[in-house]
Amino acid sequence: MQEQRTFGETLRALRTQRGEPLRVVAAAVEIDSTLLSKIERGNRLPTEAQVARFAQYFGIPQNKLTAQAIADKIVWEYGQQDTTLQAVMLVKERMEPYLTSNK
């Protein structure tokens, strides 16, 4: 199974694919390069507004980046442990009615 990238890993990959330095991307999304570096390394989490600006800048669906950011927040807050996984599975179960009604 392929390991999923974190939000920061995705940003770094997008930025390096374009060959852009931190300062260029940071300026485009209205943050400083130090903050962008911390986000890429997983030392800081982005705000919703920052996620939206990254999605717009890189021309990718905002919902993809938002989902990664939410996943990172869950792991950041609760860690990689059995109870976190159990909680995520409960969320999935509770989302079932939504998932089936939107097919």
ROVEX-71232 format. One record per residue (C-alpha): residue number from 0; residue in one letter; x, z, y. Coordinates in steps of 0.2 Angstrom, whole numbers, plus 5000, padded with zeros to 4 digits. Last residue first. Layout:
BEGIN
+-----+------+------+------+------+
|  nr | rest |   c1 |   c3 |   c2 |
+-----+------+------+------+------+
| NUM |    a |    X |    Z |    Y |
...
+-----+------+------+------+------+
END
This chain:
BEGIN
+-----+------+------+------+------+
|  nr | rest |   c1 |   c3 |   c2 |
+-----+------+------+------+------+
| 102 |    k | 4881 | 4976 | 5043 |
| 101 |    n | 4877 | 4988 | 5058 |
| 100 |    s | 4864 | 4999 | 5049 |
|  99 |    t | 4876 | 5002 | 5034 |
|  98 |    l | 4891 | 5007 | 5045 |
|  97 |    y | 4880 | 5019 | 5056 |
|  96 |    p | 4872 | 5027 | 5041 |
|  95 |    e | 4889 | 5029 | 5033 |
|  94 |    m | 4897 | 5037 | 5048 |
|  93 |    r | 4894 | 5055 | 5041 |
|  92 |    e | 4903 | 5050 | 5025 |
|  91 |    k | 4918 | 5043 | 5035 |
|  90 |    v | 4918 | 5059 | 5046 |
|  89 |    l | 4918 | 5070 | 5030 |
|  88 |    m | 4933 | 5059 | 5023 |
|  87 |    v | 4942 | 5062 | 5039 |
|  86 |    a | 4939 | 5081 | 5037 |
|  85 |    q | 4946 | 5081 | 5019 |
|  84 |    l | 4961 | 5072 | 5025 |
|  83 |    t | 4964 | 5085 | 5039 |
|  82 |    t | 4962 | 5098 | 5026 |
|  81 |    d | 4974 | 5091 | 5014 |
|  80 |    q | 4988 | 5091 | 5027 |
|  79 |    q | 4997 | 5079 | 5039 |
|  78 |    g | 4994 | 5088 | 5055 |
|  77 |    y | 4979 | 5094 | 5064 |
|  76 |    e | 4981 | 5090 | 5082 |
|  75 |    w | 4994 | 5076 | 5081 |
|  74 |    v | 4986 | 5069 | 5065 |
|  73 |    i | 4969 | 5068 | 5074 |
|  72 |    k | 4977 | 5061 | 5090 |
|  71 |    d | 4986 | 5048 | 5080 |
|  70 |    a | 4970 | 5042 | 5072 |
|  69 |    i | 4961 | 5041 | 5089 |
|  68 |    a | 4976 | 5031 | 5096 |
|  67 |    q | 4975 | 5019 | 5082 |
|  66 |    a | 4957 | 5017 | 5083 |
|  65 |    t | 4958 | 5014 | 5102 |
|  64 |    l | 4972 | 5001 | 5099 |
|  63 |    k | 4960 | 4991 | 5087 |
|  62 |    n | 4945 | 4994 | 5098 |
|  61 |    q | 4954 | 4987 | 5114 |
|  60 |    p | 4956 | 4970 | 5105 |
|  59 |    i | 4973 | 4962 | 5109 |
|  58 |    g | 4979 | 4953 | 5125 |
|  57 |    f | 4995 | 4962 | 5127 |
|  56 |    y | 4991 | 4968 | 5145 |
|  55 |    q | 4972 | 4970 | 5142 |
|  54 |    a | 4975 | 4981 | 5126 |
|  53 |    f | 4989 | 4991 | 5135 |
|  52 |    r | 4977 | 4994 | 5150 |
|  51 |    a | 4963 | 5000 | 5139 |
|  50 |    v | 4974 | 5012 | 5130 |
|  49 |    q | 4980 | 5018 | 5147 |
|  48 |    a | 4963 | 5022 | 5152 |
|  47 |    e | 4959 | 5031 | 5136 |
|  46 |    t | 4974 | 5042 | 5139 |
|  45 |    p | 4990 | 5039 | 5128 |
|  44 |    l | 4998 | 5052 | 5117 |
|  43 |    r | 5015 | 5059 | 5120 |
|  42 |    n | 5030 | 5061 | 5108 |
|  41 |    g | 5025 | 5047 | 5097 |
|  40 |    r | 5041 | 5037 | 5100 |
|  39 |    e | 5032 | 5023 | 5109 |
|  38 |    i | 5022 | 5036 | 5119 |
|  37 |    k | 5038 | 5045 | 5125 |
|  36 |    s | 5046 | 5028 | 5130 |
|  35 |    l | 5030 | 5023 | 5139 |
|  34 |    l | 5031 | 5040 | 5148 |
|  33 |    t | 5049 | 5037 | 5153 |
|  32 |    s | 5045 | 5019 | 5159 |
|  31 |    d | 5033 | 5025 | 5172 |
|  30 |    i | 5014 | 5021 | 5171 |
|  29 |    e | 5004 | 5008 | 5179 |
|  28 |    v | 5001 | 4996 | 5164 |
|  27 |    a | 5011 | 4982 | 5171 |
|  26 |    a | 5024 | 4994 | 5178 |
|  25 |    a | 5027 | 5002 | 5160 |
|  24 |    v | 5027 | 4984 | 5152 |
|  23 |    v | 5041 | 4979 | 5164 |
|  22 |    r | 5051 | 4995 | 5164 |
|  21 |    l | 5051 | 4996 | 5145 |
|  20 |    p | 5060 | 4980 | 5143 |
|  19 |    e | 5051 | 4964 | 5137 |
|  18 |    g | 5057 | 4953 | 5123 |
|  17 |    r | 5039 | 4948 | 5119 |
|  16 |    q | 5041 | 4953 | 5101 |
|  15 |    t | 5049 | 4969 | 5108 |
|  14 |    r | 5034 | 4974 | 5118 |
|  13 |    l | 5022 | 4971 | 5104 |
|  12 |    a | 5032 | 4980 | 5091 |
|  11 |    r | 5035 | 4995 | 5103 |
|  10 |    l | 5016 | 4996 | 5107 |
|   9 |    t | 5012 | 4995 | 5088 |
|   8 |    e | 5025 | 5009 | 5084 |
|   7 |    g | 5017 | 5019 | 5098 |
|   6 |    f | 5000 | 5018 | 5091 |
|   5 |    t | 5006 | 5022 | 5074 |
|   4 |    r | 5009 | 5009 | 5061 |
|   3 |    q | 5000 | 5008 | 5045 |
|   2 |    e | 5010 | 5010 | 5029 |
|   1 |    q | 5007 | 4995 | 5017 |
|   0 |    m | 5000 | 5000 | 5000 |
+-----+------+------+------+------+
END
